[in-house]
Amino acid sequence: MSTLVAAPTQERTLTFVLVGNPNCGKSTLFNAITGMRQKVGNYPGVTVEKKVGEFFSLHGRPMQIIDLPGAYSLSPRSPDEAITRDVLLGRLADTPRPDRIVCVVDASNLERNLFLVTQILDLGVTTILALNMIDLAETKGISIDAAALSRELGVPVISCQAHKKVGLTELRQAMSKEHPPLPSRRWRLAPPMGKAVNELSARLAEERGSESSQLFAEALFTLVGEKAGRDSEPPPAVRELAQTLRRDLEQQGLDCHEAIVAARYQYAQNVCERVVRTGQVSEEDPSDKLDAVLTHPVWGWVIFLGLMSVMFFSIFTLATYPMDWVEGGFRALANAVKQAMPAGDLRDLITDGMIAGVGGVLVFLPQILILFFFIGLLEDTGYMARAAFIMDRIMSRVGLHGKSFIPLLSSYACAIPGIMATRTIENPKDRLVTILVAPLMSCSARLPVYTLMIATLLPAKTVPALQKAGIMMALYVVGTATAFFFAWLFKKTIMHSETPVLIMELPPYRRPSLRAVAMQMIHRSKLFVKRAGTVILGLSVLLWFLAAYPKVDGEDASAQLARSFAGKAGHALEPLIKPLGFDWKIGIGLIGSFAAREVFVSTMSVVYNVEQTDEASVPLREAMLQEKWPDGSPVFTPLVCVTLMVFYVLAMQCISTVVVVRRETNGWRWPLFQIAYMTGTAYVACLLVYQVGRMLGF
């Protein structure tokens, strides 16, 4: 039964933030609260993803909620945790200090989660505790008295199961209510520490000329030598006082940081003793049973490779019909425009530039949706962390940190979030090595190129989907193996350091929420479609212009293309790429696709559509198969198709990734190095593949 809410009012929008440890179900709860009413962007000055949702209270008041990056502590060890701290303290531009905080805790691991809760309560912001995963806690024999926990902490506590939407109504009711001010701090420091923090708080208030609910928290940060925000420096007098107090405490044998951490955990332990009841669990934890198989030295690998094979096979089988529908739809649209408009440059621009360019990329959207679905499914079930555990043995041998696996696997979807995910790697050299090799993982933007080349290499009517899936998987293996090789090389040379032992939390297995997986799939696909509607559309129009102008009277379409701006650029590049088996038209595609790899497909669509003089639309792969060298031999031989795929496996053909690497490494040194080594590797590898292939008679 749906709940009716009043019509929206003109009241000020309340800002909530969702905060919690990683793997506590925070993002699942965010999706359950906001549904599809989400906006995704970046925090100013950084590439950390910012997810904001909108909804109305039960009284019709407009509200927005921000899903903050997961954090174990407000003393940040990664850029993501720094963003969480800065937002909570109101230190981030364009992001208001929250009016209220929803702190999500994992009921099956309450004591550890309460450490972050104590830090949040120190901020003095109205807080609601969402006690999530109560079903998982119950399977472990853990029972939590939510009312008693509320009394202990002095804040509302709502029991919930985000993935089943249990307790969601109660949580929204709590978010819609006014709550009394937070009670006084309930965890206690040792007397000398408490006195020092109070003295610092008073000095901060004196320097600023005002009181603040978060002065105590800022004093704690200052005392241990941390910033209360990325760009926040305490006044000089406060900084000097903190140094003096810290020295005095050290002389008394007190380490400020250790004393504060110990006091928080002691309080968390005391609270858990009063509110948690642990019963007998009659049987082994199902997660342990699954881990015995899924992380097994042999069977774990068999299952992992099997899952990857199923994914690639599905990409070719399940996507066949929707791809045909999309291709047919764009073909029908182009024909309709041709029938409705008189012949001329404007009609050619729309049909051969815009429709052919964008349609040539969007036809692969069904395959990309399937790829995102499988990745989302692996993430939502908790299997992704097990895959990292399985891969750690191999990755440590090539010098990669075990935590590099998640960023590298994320790069199968897109290198940009994969590179951003390296923030969880504490060692700067390990993080940089992962950033440098992440673009070698075959991302979804390569998928249109691979699919086009495989379709050109292997006609669909004569080759089973399993064989195509095998070729696709081989391309992914080549990219992964190359990434591992360069990681090993970099760690032995320019980034030499010891690889630390992998220590990571394995989240519990969960039944996947198809809604959550679908929303994640839709979100990622929106980015692909948005790029097709903006970057690729703009480039397609530009490439059409370059391929159609300058006009040459009396020339046929082929000669017109050869004399165009694009043709001249392709001819200029041809001497360099001819040893790879590529002609000048492929050269046009290579130039255009530096902006984004998938632009190669739209570029080829524009190039070959420009050449056509008849009204019928010839499918791109058929037009490519008809292309000849001046001596009459085909351009797109099987060897050339393989060579071209090898080029796109290895080359850095993505300007967006270059920009993100520059921002993540704070300069142009490493992005330029990355472009040089990847492009050089791609050229040498293609030269070897093509020339050796010719010597062997292919």
C-alpha positions in Angstrom: 0.0 0.0 0.0 1.5 3.3 -1.0 1.9 6.2 1.3 0.3 9.5 0.3 2.4 12.6 0.9 1.4 16.3 0.8 2.1 18.4 -2.2 5.6 19.9 -2.2 6.0 23.1 -0.2 8.4 26.1 -0.5 10.3 25.1 2.6 14.1 25.0 2.4 15.4 21.7 1.1 16.9 19.5 3.9 20.2 17.9 3.1 20.9 14.4 4.4 24.0 12.4 4.0 24.4 8.6 4.1 27.6 7.5 5.7 28.9 4.2 6.8 31.7 1.6 6.5 32.3 -0.1 3.2 30.0 -3.2 2.6 27.4 -2.0 5.1 24.6 -1.8 2.5 24.7 2.0 2.3 24.4 2.3 -1.5 21.6 -0.3 -1.5 19.7 1.8 1.0 20.3 5.0 -1.0 18.8 3.3 -4.1 15.8 2.1 -2.0 15.1 5.6 -0.7 15.6 7.6 -4.0 14.7 5.1 -6.7 15.6 6.6 -10.1 15.6 10.2 -8.8 19.4 10.4 -8.7 22.0 12.7 -10.2 25.6 11.6 -10.6 28.6 13.9 -10.9 31.9 14.6 -9.3 32.9 16.6 -6.3 34.7 19.9 -7.3 38.4 19.5 -7.9 38.4 15.7 -7.7 37.2 12.7 -9.7 35.4 11.1 -6.7 31.8 10.3 -7.8 29.1 12.3 -6.2 25.6 10.6 -6.0 22.7 12.8 -5.0 19.1 11.7 -4.7 15.9 13.7 -4.2 12.7 12.8 -2.4 10.0 14.3 -0.2 9.4 13.9 3.5 6.1 12.4 4.6 4.9 16.0 5.1 5.9 17.1 1.6 9.1 18.8 2.5 11.8 18.6 -0.3 14.9 16.7 0.7 18.1 15.7 -0.9 20.4 12.9 0.2 24.0 12.4 -0.7 25.6 8.9 -0.8 29.1 9.5 0.7 32.0 7.2 -0.1 32.4 4.3 2.4 34.8 5.1 5.2 36.1 3.2 8.3 37.2 6.4 10.0 37.1 10.2 9.6 40.9 10.1 9.8 41.3 9.5 6.1 43.7 7.0 4.5 42.3 7.5 0.9 40.9 10.4 -1.2 37.4 8.8 -0.8 37.6 8.9 3.0 38.9 12.5 2.8 35.8 13.5 0.8 33.5 11.9 3.4 35.3 13.9 6.2 35.2 17.2 4.3 31.5 16.9 3.5 30.6 16.1 7.1 32.6 19.1 8.3 31.1 21.4 5.7 34.6 22.0 4.2 33.8 21.2 0.5 32.8 23.8 -2.1 29.4 23.4 -3.7 28.3 20.8 -1.1 26.5 22.2 1.9 27.2 20.9 5.4 24.5 18.3 6.1 21.4 19.2 8.1 21.1 15.6 9.2 23.1 12.4 9.0 21.9 8.8 8.4 24.6 6.6 9.6 24.3 3.0 8.2 25.8 0.2 10.3 26.2 -3.5 9.7 24.3 -5.2 12.4 26.5 -8.3 12.1 29.6 -6.3 12.9 28.3 -3.6 15.3 31.3 -3.0 17.5 33.6 -2.1 14.6 30.9 0.1 13.0 30.4 2.0 16.2 33.9 3.4 16.0 32.8 5.6 13.0 29.5 6.3 14.8 31.3 7.9 17.7 33.2 10.2 15.4 30.0 11.2 13.6 28.2 12.0 16.9 31.1 14.3 17.9 30.1 16.5 15.0 26.9 17.6 16.7 24.7 17.1 13.7 21.3 15.4 14.1 21.9 11.7 13.4 19.7 8.7 12.7 21.2 5.2 13.0 20.1 2.7 10.3 20.8 -0.7 11.8 21.1 -2.6 8.5 21.6 -6.3 7.6 19.6 -7.5 10.7 18.8 -10.7 8.8 22.5 -11.5 8.3 23.1 -10.8 12.0 20.3 -13.2 12.9 21.8 -16.0 10.8 25.0 -15.6 12.9 23.0 -15.8 16.1 23.3 -12.1 16.9 20.4 -10.3 18.4 20.5 -6.5 18.9 18.1 -4.5 21.1 17.5 -1.5 18.9 15.6 0.4 21.7 18.5 -0.2 24.1 21.0 0.9 21.5 19.0 4.1 20.9 19.1 4.9 24.7 22.9 4.2 24.8 23.7 6.5 21.9 21.0 9.0 22.4 19.9 8.9 18.7 17.0 7.2 16.9 17.9 3.6 15.8 15.9 2.0 13.0 16.3 -1.7 12.2 16.2 -2.4 8.4 17.0 -4.7 5.6 17.8 -2.4 2.7 17.9 -5.1 0.0 14.3 -6.2 1.0 13.1 -2.7 1.8 12.2 -3.8 5.3 12.1 -0.9 7.8 12.2 1.7 4.9 8.9 3.3 6.0 10.1 3.7 9.6 13.4 5.2 8.4 11.6 7.7 6.2 9.3 8.6 9.1 12.4 9.2 11.3 13.9 11.3 8.5 10.7 13.4 8.3 10.6 14.2 12.0 12.3 16.9 14.1 14.6 15.5 16.6 16.0 17.0 19.9 19.7 18.1 20.0 22.3 15.4 20.4 23.1 14.5 24.0 26.4 15.3 25.5 29.3 13.1 24.4 29.1 9.7 26.1 32.5 8.2 25.4 35.3 9.4 27.7 39.0 10.2 27.2 41.7 9.8 29.9 41.6 12.9 32.1 44.9 14.4 30.7 43.6 13.9 27.2 40.2 15.3 28.0 41.7 18.4 29.6 43.9 19.0 26.5 41.0 18.7 24.1 38.8 21.0 26.1 41.6 23.6 26.2 42.0 23.4 22.4 38.2 23.7 21.9 38.1 26.8 24.0 41.0 28.3 22.0 39.3 27.5 18.7 36.1 29.2 19.9 38.1 32.2 21.0 40.0 32.5 17.8 36.9 32.3 15.6 34.7 34.4 17.9 31.9 31.8 17.9 30.8 28.5 19.2 30.3 25.5 17.0 28.8 22.0 17.5 31.8 20.5 15.9 34.5 22.3 17.9 35.3 19.2 19.9 35.8 17.1 16.7 38.0 19.8 15.2 40.1 20.0 18.4 40.6 16.2 18.2 41.8 16.4 14.6 44.2 19.3 15.5 45.6 17.6 18.6 46.7 14.5 16.6 48.1 16.7 13.8 45.4 16.1 11.2 43.5 18.7 9.2 39.8 19.3 9.9 39.2 19.4 6.2 41.3 19.2 3.0 41.9 23.0 2.8 41.4 23.8 6.5 44.3 25.0 8.6 43.8 25.9 12.3 44.8 29.4 13.3 48.5 29.6 14.1 47.8 30.1 17.9 45.7 27.0 18.0 48.4 25.0 16.0 51.1 26.1 18.4 49.0 25.2 21.4 48.2 21.8 19.9 52.0 21.1 19.5 52.6 22.1 23.1 49.8 20.0 24.5 50.9 17.0 22.3 54.5 17.2 23.7 53.2 17.4 27.3 51.0 14.3 26.8 53.9 12.4 25.2 56.1 13.2 28.2 53.3 11.6 30.3 53.5 8.5 28.1 50.3 9.1 26.2 50.2 8.8 22.4 47.3 11.0 21.3 46.1 9.0 18.4 46.3 5.6 20.1 44.6 7.0 23.2 41.6 8.4 21.2 41.2 5.1 19.2 41.4 3.0 22.4 38.8 5.2 24.1 36.4 4.9 21.2 36.7 1.1 20.9 36.3 0.8 24.7 33.0 2.7 24.5 31.9 0.6 21.5 32.7 -2.6 23.4 30.8 -1.4 26.5 27.7 -0.5 24.4 27.8 -3.9 22.6 27.9 -5.7 25.9 24.7 -4.1 26.9 22.7 -4.3 23.7 24.0 -7.4 21.8 23.0 -11.0 22.6 24.8 -13.8 20.9 23.1 -17.2 20.7 24.3 -20.6 19.5 24.6 -21.1 15.8 23.6 -24.7 15.1 25.3 -25.0 11.7 28.3 -23.7 9.8 28.0 -20.2 8.3 26.9 -20.6 4.6 29.5 -18.0 3.6 32.2 -20.3 5.0 30.9 -23.2 3.0 30.8 -21.2 -0.2 34.2 -19.8 0.5 35.7 -23.3 0.8 34.7 -23.9 -2.8 34.9 -20.4 -4.4 38.3 -19.6 -3.0 39.7 -23.1 -3.4 43.2 -23.1 -5.1 41.8 -25.2 -7.9 38.0 -25.1 -8.0 38.1 -21.3 -7.3 40.0 -20.8 -10.6 37.7 -23.2 -12.5 34.6 -21.3 -11.3 36.2 -17.9 -12.0 37.1 -18.8 -15.6 33.7 -20.5 -16.1 31.9 -17.3 -15.0 34.1 -15.2 -17.4 33.3 -17.7 -20.2 29.6 -17.5 -19.6 29.7 -13.7 -19.6 31.5 -13.5 -23.0 29.2 -16.2 -24.5 26.2 -14.3 -23.3 27.5 -11.1 -24.9 27.3 -12.8 -28.3 24.2 -14.9 -28.0 21.7 -12.9 -25.9 22.6 -9.6 -27.6 22.1 -10.8 -31.2 18.4 -10.0 -31.6 18.3 -6.6 -29.9 21.4 -5.6 -31.9 19.6 -6.4 -35.1 16.6 -4.4 -33.9 18.7 -1.4 -33.1 20.6 -1.6 -36.4 17.4 -2.0 -38.3 15.9 0.9 -36.5 18.7 3.3 -37.4 18.6 2.0 -41.0 14.9 2.7 -41.2 15.4 6.1 -39.7 18.1 7.0 -42.3 15.8 5.8 -45.1 12.9 7.8 -43.8 15.1 10.9 -43.7 16.3 10.3 -47.3 12.7 9.9 -48.5 11.5 13.0 -46.6 14.3 15.4 -47.6 15.7 16.5 -50.9 19.2 15.4 -51.8 21.9 17.7 -50.6 24.5 18.3 -48.0 22.0 18.7 -45.1 20.5 15.3 -45.8 23.9 13.7 -46.2 25.0 15.3 -42.9 21.9 13.9 -41.0 22.0 10.4 -42.6 25.7 9.7 -43.3 27.1 11.8 -40.4 24.7 11.9 -37.4 22.6 8.8 -37.9 25.4 6.6 -39.2 27.9 7.8 -36.6 25.7 7.5 -33.5 23.8 4.5 -34.7 27.1 2.7 -35.5 28.0 2.9 -31.8 24.6 2.5 -30.2 24.0 -0.8 -32.0 26.4 -2.3 -29.5 24.5 -1.1 -26.5 22.8 -4.5 -25.9 26.2 -6.1 -25.5 27.4 -3.4 -23.2 24.2 -3.8 -21.1 25.0 -7.5 -20.7 28.6 -6.8 -19.7 27.4 -4.2 -17.0 24.8 -6.7 -15.8 27.3 -9.4 -15.1 29.7 -7.0 -13.4 26.9 -5.6 -11.3 25.8 -9.1 -10.4 29.3 -10.2 -9.3 29.6 -7.0 -7.1 26.1 -7.4 -5.5 26.6 -11.0 -4.5 29.9 -10.3 -2.8 31.8 -12.5 -5.2 34.1 -9.7 -6.5 36.1 -9.6 -3.3 36.6 -13.4 -3.5 37.9 -13.0 -7.1 40.4 -10.5 -5.7 41.5 -13.1 -3.1 41.9 -15.8 -5.8 43.9 -13.4 -8.0 46.2 -12.2 -5.3 48.7 -15.0 -5.7 49.3 -14.3 -9.3 49.1 -10.5 -8.9 51.7 -10.5 -6.1 54.1 -12.4 -8.3 54.0 -9.6 -10.9 54.3 -7.0 -8.2 50.6 -5.9 -8.1 48.9 -5.4 -4.8 45.9 -7.7 -4.2 43.7 -4.5 -3.8 44.6 -3.7 -7.5 42.3 -6.5 -8.7 39.0 -4.5 -8.0 40.2 -1.5 -10.0 41.5 -3.7 -12.8 38.3 -5.7 -13.0 36.3 -2.4 -12.9 38.4 -1.3 -15.9 36.7 -4.1 -17.9 33.6 -1.8 -17.8 35.6 1.5 -18.1 39.1 2.5 -17.1 38.0 5.8 -15.6 36.1 4.3 -12.5 38.9 1.7 -12.4 41.5 4.3 -12.1 39.4 6.2 -9.5 39.1 3.0 -7.5 42.8 2.8 -7.0 42.4 5.3 -4.1 41.9 2.3 -1.8 45.6 1.3 -2.4 47.6 3.0 0.4 51.1 2.6 -1.1 51.7 5.4 -3.7 53.9 3.3 -6.0 51.4 0.4 -6.0 48.6 2.8 -6.8 50.6 4.5 -9.6 51.5 1.1 -11.2 47.8 0.1 -11.1 46.8 3.4 -12.8 49.5 2.9 -15.5 48.3 -0.6 -16.5 44.5 -0.2 -15.9 43.8 1.1 -19.5 45.2 -2.2 -20.8 42.2 -4.0 -19.5 39.6 -4.3 -22.3 36.9 -1.8 -21.5 33.4 -1.6 -22.9 34.4 1.1 -25.4 36.6 -1.6 -27.1 33.6 -3.9 -27.4 32.1 -2.3 -30.5 35.5 -2.5 -32.3 36.1 -6.1 -31.3 32.5 -7.1 -32.3 32.9 -5.4 -35.7 36.2 -7.0 -36.4 35.0 -10.4 -35.3 31.9 -10.1 -37.4 34.1 -9.1 -40.4 36.5 -11.9 -39.7 33.9 -14.6 -39.0 30.6 -14.4 -40.9 27.7 -15.0 -38.5 25.9 -17.6 -40.5 28.9 -20.0 -40.7 30.5 -19.6 -37.2 28.9 -20.6 -33.9 28.7 -18.0 -31.1 30.9 -20.1 -28.9 33.9 -19.6 -31.3 33.3 -15.8 -31.4 33.1 -15.8 -27.6 36.4 -17.6 -27.5 38.1 -15.0 -29.7 36.6 -12.2 -27.5 37.8 -13.9 -24.4 41.3 -14.3 -26.0 41.4 -10.5 -26.5 40.6 -9.9 -22.9 43.3 -12.4 -21.9 45.9 -10.6 -24.1 45.1 -7.3 -22.5 45.2 -8.7 -19.0 48.5 -10.6 -19.6 50.0 -7.4 -21.0 48.9 -5.4 -18.0 50.5 -8.0 -15.7 53.7 -7.9 -17.7 54.1 -4.1 -17.6 53.1 -4.1 -13.9 56.0 -6.6 -13.3 58.3 -4.5 -15.4 57.5 -1.2 -13.7 57.8 -2.7 -10.2 61.3 -4.1 -11.2 62.4 -0.8 -12.6 60.9 2.7 -12.2 58.5 1.7 -9.3 60.6 -0.7 -7.3 59.1 -1.4 -3.9 58.0 -4.4 -1.8 54.5 -5.6 -2.4 52.6 -5.7 0.9 50.5 -8.7 2.0 46.8 -8.4 1.1 44.5 -7.8 4.0 40.9 -7.1 3.0 37.4 -7.7 4.4 35.4 -10.3 2.6 31.8 -9.1 2.7 29.1 -11.7 3.3 27.4 -13.3 0.4 24.1 -11.8 -0.4 21.2 -12.7 -2.6 21.6 -10.2 -5.5 19.0 -7.5 -5.8 18.0 -7.4 -9.4 16.6 -3.9 -8.9 20.0 -2.7 -7.6 21.9 -4.5 -10.4 19.5 -3.0 -13.0 19.9 0.5 -11.6 23.7 0.2 -11.7 23.5 -1.2 -15.2 21.2 1.6 -16.3 23.4 4.3 -14.7 26.6 3.0 -16.4 24.7 2.6 -19.7 23.4 6.2 -19.5 27.0 7.4 -19.4 27.7 5.4 -22.6 24.5 6.7 -24.3 25.3 10.2 -23.1 28.7 10.0 -24.7 27.2 8.7 -27.9 24.8 11.6 -27.9 27.4 14.3 -27.2 31.1 13.4 -27.9 30.4 10.8 -30.6 27.7 12.9 -32.3 30.0 15.9 -32.4 32.9 13.9 -33.7 30.7 12.2 -36.3 29.5 15.5 -37.6 33.1 16.8 -37.7 34.4 13.6 -39.4 31.5 13.8 -42.0 32.6 17.4 -42.7 36.2 16.4 -43.0 35.3 13.4 -45.3 32.9 15.4 -47.5 34.9 18.6 -48.0 36.4 20.3 -49.9 34.0 19.5 -52.7 35.6 18.4 -56.0 33.5 18.8 -59.1 33.2 15.9 -61.4 34.7 13.3 -59.1 33.0 10.2 -57.9 32.5 9.5 -54.2 35.7 7.5 -53.8 37.8 10.2 -55.4 36.0 12.9 -53.3 36.8 11.1 -50.1 40.5 10.7 -51.1 40.8 14.4 -51.8 38.9 15.5 -48.6 40.5 16.8 -45.4 40.1 13.4 -43.8 41.5 11.6 -46.8 44.6 13.8 -46.8 45.1 13.1 -43.1 44.7 9.4 -43.7 47.1 9.4 -46.7 49.6 11.3 -44.5 49.4 8.6 -41.9 49.4 5.7 -44.4 53.2 5.3 -44.8 53.5 4.8 -41.0 50.6 2.2 -40.7 51.0 0.4 -44.0 53.5 -2.0 -42.5 50.7 -3.0 -40.2 48.4 -3.8 -43.1 46.3 -0.7 -42.6 45.2 1.6 -45.4 44.5 5.3 -45.3 40.9 4.8 -44.5 41.8 2.8 -41.4 44.2 5.7 -40.6 41.2 8.1 -40.5 39.6 5.7 -38.0 42.7 5.6 -35.8 43.0 9.4 -35.7 39.3 9.9 -34.9 39.2 7.2 -32.2 41.9 8.8 -30.1 39.0 10.8 -28.5 37.2 7.5 -27.7 37.9 4.0 -29.0 34.3 3.3 -30.0 34.5 6.3 -32.4 36.4 4.0 -34.7 33.1 2.3 -35.6 31.3 5.5 -36.2 34.2 6.9 -38.2 34.2 3.8 -40.4 30.4 4.2 -40.8 30.9 7.8 -41.9 33.8 7.0 -44.2 32.0 4.1 -46.0 28.6 5.8 -46.1 30.2 8.9 -47.8 31.4 6.6 -50.6 28.0 5.1 -51.4 26.1 6.6 -54.3 23.0 4.4 -54.2 20.1 4.9 -51.8 20.4 1.4 -50.2 22.2 1.3 -46.9 25.0 -1.3 -47.0 25.9 -2.8 -43.5 29.3 -1.6 -42.4 31.0 -5.0 -42.2 29.9 -5.8 -45.8 31.2 -2.5 -47.1 34.5 -3.1 -45.3 34.8 -6.6 -46.8 34.4 -5.1 -50.3 37.2 -2.6 -49.8 40.3 -3.3 -52.1 43.9 -2.2 -52.4 44.8 -0.6 -55.7 46.1 -4.1 -56.9 42.6 -5.5 -56.2 43.5 -7.5 -53.1 41.1 -7.1 -50.1 42.1 -4.7 -47.4 40.2 -6.4 -44.5 41.8 -9.8 -44.6 41.6 -12.1 -41.5 45.2 -11.1 -40.7 44.4 -7.4 -40.8 41.3 -7.9 -38.7 43.4 -9.6 -36.0 46.1 -7.0 -36.2 43.5 -4.2 -35.8 42.1 -5.9 -32.8 45.6 -6.2 -31.3 46.1 -2.5 -31.8 42.9 -1.6 -29.9 43.8 -4.1 -27.1 47.1 -2.3 -26.4 46.8 1.3 -27.6 45.7 4.3 -25.4 42.8 5.6 -27.5 40.8 7.5 -24.9 41.3 11.2 -24.2 39.0 11.0 -21.2 41.2 8.4 -19.5 44.2 10.6 -20.2 42.5 13.6 -18.4 41.6 11.4 -15.4 45.1 10.1 -15.1 46.5 13.6 -15.2 44.1 14.6 -12.3 44.9 11.5 -10.3 48.7 11.9 -10.7 48.7 15.7 -10.4 50.5 16.4 -13.6 51.2 15.5 -17.3 54.3 13.4 -16.7 52.6 10.0 -16.2 49.8 10.5 -18.7 52.3 11.3 -21.4 54.4 8.3 -20.4 51.3 6.1 -20.5 50.4 7.3 -24.0 54.0 6.7 -25.2 54.4 3.2 -23.8 51.0 1.9 -24.8 51.0 3.3 -28.3 54.6 2.1 -28.8 53.7 -1.3 -27.6 50.6 -1.4 -29.8 52.6 -0.5 -32.9 55.4 -3.0 -32.3 53.0 -5.8 -31.5 50.9 -5.1 -34.6 54.0 -5.0 -36.7 55.1 -8.4 -35.5 51.6 -9.9 -35.8 51.1 -8.7 -39.4 54.6 -9.3 -40.8 55.0 -12.7 -39.1 51.5 -13.6 -40.2 52.4 -12.8 -43.8 55.6 -14.8 -43.6 53.5 -17.8 -42.4 51.2 -17.4 -45.4 48.1 -15.9 -43.7 
